[in-house]
Amino acid sequence: MSDQPSTSDRIAAVIDDLFGVPADALTSDVTLQDGLQLDSLSVVELQVAVEDELDIRFDEASTAEVATFGDLVAAARAMLQRAGAEPEPTSGSDRKAS
């Protein structure tokens, strides 16, 4: 078992660092724009920060449908898999709505 934080946890840390939103406020269905109050520029800033954190590059198609925290995590995982990173388990460490 790995001691490394999950993709979800790493993205949550980026959101906390950039926007001061605590990890416990991030459920898979919270929307980036309405739920987290991010404007379009902030969403782009988040995308770039996630790319830097995970050493990936999103393509336009992978982010076109990203509306929620869960969507962002799924898009990042897909890019990690394309880059050859080990796939993560989809249960256990994922954030779920409370």
C-alpha angles and dihedrals in degrees: 000000000000126000091207117112117254122254088254092053092047092051090046089054090051090052091049092049094048103036108013094243109148119231092243089064091058113092122165091254100047109117120232097221104034102023097041095028093233117159121216093268090052090051090054090047089052092049092053092046091050090049090053094045095049097032092236136121120224117218120216093255093054093054101035093092098037108125104139139044088253091053091052092050091048092049091049092049090050091052091047090052091049089050089055099254117147112271115247125232109260096219136058103031099044118111113243133192111269 
